Amino acid sequence: MYFVYSDVDDSLMGIVVVASEISDKILLVLGAAGDVNNQWEMLDKDYTELAKSKGCTSYEFRARRGFLRTFKKFGIVEKYTVMRKTF
């Protein structure tokens, strides 16, 4: 578990739970909670630094499709399609 702090005023912005998958060198963000106040670039920078510190070459997370529009400018690409059957 890691804590994310603002680069602007050092306030706590969120908590992130991660799992490193060393075989693929991917840092998997299992969950994140908080409010980044539209500081998406800072969040990407923090995830990237955390992944590098764990010996990973990339990070990935699951999110609503709207996040893809926000994160594309940081090099994030869509990797999976999530399917569900409701009955």
Helices and strands as residue ranges (DSSP letters): E 2-5, E 12-21, E 26-34, H 40-53, E 58-61, H 65-71, G 72-74
